[in-house]
């Protein structure tokens, strides 16, 4: 029988999961999408087009007592009225309280873009590239009180991380379509009563935090190979960065170029095909685009940077 599903998610990924679940005959009793922003959210637009109940909240919890949290009462009441049998979390970035996660008879299914238990946390894409992984995959698991620690329902691996992959290309070109398939497969298994919940192997677990500006800053003491992974992992967000005097320079479309003799790390030695060549320890880097200060991303050759300049 088809399930009564509450879908929590965002963007095109959430929309594609919604469309697939509807095509499978499931009843979507409510859709939770991000608040109205500068750009329309594809999941919210799809929910409205299908005439589904749509709710848009930034937060589902509020502070209570000493360092604790509690569900926001009006949102919890709103959710309970849906009488969902299963929650599907399709790339949800907000934190749900356990009163919602554990409420349905079949609890919840959550998508994560790594082969759990490795790379738990909200920046799994970036860290897989930054840490030099050569293979990735997706996991659908049943959330518990930990961070990405619940039992695994569906896992699909064998996705190569190529030497030119960025966080964007790894997700959009490879893990996105596989993740949609995995979520739909997991829902089908729950629906059929065949789902297996396999505990994660804690001996293999790793957790990496978010990647903000502090983590994205370039350390020229690292090797060219390491910096290549660092730049690609931080692309498109937040953008690996160094300084040109007091001005921030963010680097995108980075590639390890070669092991040619190099000078002081961080020195711009020239341009080729619109990209700039930077020296690093043990090799050179090719950088296709840059963003200076609060400006827009431009081709490196059009940025005003000159050969001989040094990024610190």
N, C-alpha and C positions, 0 to 999 in steps of 0.2 A: 504494500500500500504506500501511497505517496505521503510524505511527511509535511507537517505544518512547521515551516521554517521561518525563523527571524534571522535576517541577513544583516550583518554589520560589516561595513567596508567603505571603499572609496574608489574613485577614479575609474579608468577603463577596466582594470582588473576586476573590480567589484561588479561593474556592469556585465562583463562577459560571464562571470560566475552566475549572476542573476539570470541572464538569458538562457544559460545552459540548464539551470535548475528548473526554470519554467518549462523548457522544452522537454525535460524529463518527467513533467507532470506533477511536480511538487507544488504545494500551496505556500506561497510566500505571504505570511500574515503581517509582516512588517519589515521595512527597510530603514536602517540607520545609516545616514551619510553625514559627512562633515557639515558644519554651519556654512551658510552662504558666504562665498568669498569673491575675490576679483574675477575668478574664472568659474564658469558653470562646472559642476561636478557630473561626470557621465553617469555614475550610479544613480544620483538623485534624479537626473533627467529621465533615465530609463524607468525608474520607479513611477514617476509621474505619468510617463507615457503609457504604462501598463495599468494605471489607476490603482496602484498599491498604496497602502498606508505608509507615509514617509515621515520620518522623524530626524531632526537635525540638531545634534547636541555636541558641544565641544568637550564637555566633561560629564562623567557619569557618577563621580564620587565627590565628596567634600570632606574637609578635615573635621575630625571629631576627637576630642580629648587630647592626650599627649602623644602626638606623632601618628595617631591613627586616622583611618578614613572610614566613612560610611556612605552607602548609596544615597543619592539625592532622591528624597521621598517621591516627588512628583514623577520623576523618570521611572523609578521602580514600579510605581502604581500603573503608569502608562504601559510599561513592558508586560506586567502581569496580565493585563487585560487581553493581550494578544493570544494567550494560551498556546504558546509555541511548544512543539515537541522536541525541537532541536535548534540550537544556534549555530550559524555558520559565520566564522570570522574571516573575511576575505581581505587580507592586508589591512587590518584595523590597527591604527596607531594610538587611539585612546585606550585607557585602562578601564576595563569593566570590573565592577565589584563581584564577589563570589555569589551574591544574591541573584545576579543575572546569569553569570557563567554556569553555575551549577543548577539553575532552576528547572530547566526542561527535563522530562523523563530520560532523554538521550543526551543530556548535558550539551556540550559544545564541541565543535571541530574548528581548529585554527590552522592557517597556512603559515609556513615559515620557509624563507629562501635559503636553506642550507640543509646539509645532511646531519640533522640532529643525532646525537647530542653535541656535535661540534658547532661552534659559532652561534651560541645562544646570544640573544640581545638584539637591539634595534638597528644595528649597523652590520648585519651579517654579510651583505654583499661586499661592502668596502673591505672588511677585514679578511675575507677569503682571498681577495686579490693582493692586499697589502702583505699578508703572511705567506704568499707564494704558493697557495694551493693550485693544483693542476686539474682538479676535478670537483664538480659541484653537483647539486641536485636540490630537490624540494622535499619537504616533509609536511604531512598533515597529522596533527596530534590532538589529543584531548587535553585542554588546559587544566592545570591544577593550581595550587597556591604559589608555585615557583614561577620563575621567568623561563618560559619555553622548556619546561621540565616534564610535562605530562607524557603519558604513554602514546606511542606512535601507532597510527592507524594505517596510513599509506606513506610510503617513501619511494621516490624515484631518483636514481642517481645516474652516473655515467655521462654527465655533462662536462665536456672539456672546457677548461679555462685557458683560452689562447693567450699568446704573448702580447696581443694587441687589445685584449678585452678591457673595457672599463666597467665600473659598476653599472652604468646605463646599458651597455651592450650585453653584459651578462644577464641582467634582469629582462630587458625588453625582448631581446632576440632569442633567449634560451629558456630562462626559468619561468617567465610569465606564462607562455602557453602550456608548459608542463605543469605549472601550479594550478591552472584552471582545471586541467584534466584530473589532477590528483584530488582536488577538492570534490569534484563531481563524483569521482570513483569512491571516495570515502563516504559521501552521503548515500550513494547506492548501496554500499556495504552495510551501513547502519540500517537503512530501510529494509534490506533483505534479512537482517539479523545475522549476517556473516562477518561483521566487523571484528577484527582481532586487535586487542589493545596490548601492545608490546612495551614493557617498561624500558626506558632509556638506560643505556650502560653508563653509569656515572664515572667509570674509570676512563672513559673516552671523552668526557664532557669538557667543554671550554666555554667561557663567557667573555665577550668583549663589549665594552661600553660604546656609547655613541661616539661618532667622529665629528667633533666640532673644530673650531679654529685652533685650539690648543694642540689637538692631535694632528691637524692638517699642516702645521708649520713644517717647512723643510729643514732638515738637519744635513748640512753639506758634509758632515763627517761620515755619513753613510755612503755605501758604494753606489755606483751608477745603476746596478741591477736592482738594489733595494729602493732607490729613489724612483726608478721607473715604475715599480709596483705601487709605491706610495702615491705617485701622481695619478696613476690610472685608478687606484682604489678611491681616491677623493674626487673623481670625475663622474658626475657633474657637480656633486655637492659634498663638502662645502668649497672644494677647489683647493688643492695644495698651493701653498703660498710662501713667498720670500719677500724681501724688502729691497726696493730701489731707493736708497736714501731712507726717507720716512714714508715712502709710498708703497702700499701693498701691491704685489704682482702675483696674481693667481695663474696657475699653469694648467692647460688642458690639452687633450689630444697628444699626450706624452708617449714616447716610445724610446726604448733603449736602442741607440744607433750602432755603436761599435766600440771597440777597445782601443781606439786610436790614442796616441800620446796626448796628454791633456795638461793644462796648466792649473791655476788655482781653481778649485771647485766653485761653481756658480758664475763663471765668466762666460759671457756671450761672445762666441768666436766667429759667428757668421750666420747667414741665412741660406736656405735651399728650398725652392718650390713654396715660398711663402712661410716656411717654418723656420724657427731659430734653433741654433745648435748651442747647447750649454755644456760646459765641462763639468765633470764629476769625478769622484775617486774611482779610478779603474776603467773609465770609459766616457762616452759622450751621450747626451740625451737630445732627442729631437722633440721640440714643443710646437704644436700646430697653432694653438690659439692662446691668447692671454687676456686677462682682465686687469686693467690698471685702476687702482683705487675703487671708486664707486661707478666706474664706467661700464660699458658693455663689453662682451667678449668680441675680440677682433682677431684677424689673422696676425700672427706674431710679427710678420714683416711690415704690417701696417700700424703697429703699436707706437712707433716712435722710439723704441729701444734701439740702441746702436751697438755695433761690434766693439768689444773692449769693455763694455759696462759689466759691473760685477753685482750680482744679487746676493744679499747677505741673509 
